[in-house]
């Protein structure tokens, strides 16, 4: 049996990625010194790799597929198949941003004012293209890390990745523009994508991972509803399609089940109770396949 070589990002996304793969239905174990996590799937071999390197090795065919950011695909100008966007990050289920930031007391307020200035970033190529598109010439230096500490002593500005902006604010930096938004992508090599067997494995994995991402923000609700309250309850319920309604065994009412956004459920449950619902159960979901 040929194995699908699949890369998962080492570093800040590692923990959330492993959790996502587990919610997709796989058991994953990572040994402290190993770059080859164990997975309970005989047709998949996992490899830990920095997300910055992932697109290059997938493009070369050293890996069949992997998870990395759209930012690193753009930075490396990698020729890969973008199979699926998976909207998850370290903290939030939303895209992250690469932003230009300057010290709070800097006189710089726009990209144009960076003319002739020095910018520190890990995202050198994308930043250079961003500046060139705006007719700005600046010295863009590669940062090996701790980029927030480079301004103002070592650079006039930085281009850094942020989810919430908290780290930038903690380092007394303010955002003046956004270079690009990025989300995690499942990418594949052209060779693997053109092979029917490996493509099927990649597509199956993409479907399960996407289902796990969708499920992260949703919950299931079950409840018993008296016949007299059914119409009112159904009017309150949002659903992916329509709520499932079944007769109770004693014909005293109905069992109603639905899937909805978790943030909606917390406000909805008291309303359902007041409208006559009984035995309300909220439960977490591993996957939602649309």
C-alpha angles and dihedrals in degrees: 000000000000114000127225109232106218128183124213121193118260116214131026095003095044099091096045091045094052090048090051092051090050091051087050086064106267131116113226129186125185120198115214096246101028127099091194110076116204117243130184093235116096092201096055130070116191125211127189111223136160109263089231089063099038099087093051095052093044090050091052092048094243084124125030094214142343149170119260141136124280084232093065092046088055094043092053093038085226121185100223138134112261098215102174140349111230111196103214134110139166096293114000139040093238139085119283123228136225104214138183109237133181132186114284092247096044117124089221112107105158141037090249090062089063090076108135092002130123122251125190121207147133089228097070103152096045091047092050091051091047091053094043091054087058095044094248122142114202137149108257112197126193115246119208092203143301087070093165089068095056097080131109102002098044103022139016091228142000135217108216141166117251139174102180104003091238095123092050092050091047088056092047095250128139129205119242100173146352118246096189145330119237139190133183113274132197103224131185137194116252090239093055092043092054092051108088095213096049092040091056090051091049093048092048091050091047091052093050094045092048089050089053091050092050091048093056093077097038139073136191123240127202126182144156115241128194114233091247092057100043098096092049093047093049091051089057097048123092114196143179087245117340128323116264111245123190132172116253115242093247091046090235092127142309142302108228125193132179144157120232144154112294092227089055093050095061092059095036101053096070089049091051090050092050090048091058107270116145135194092021112190124189116195136179123245132222099194138007111193111196 
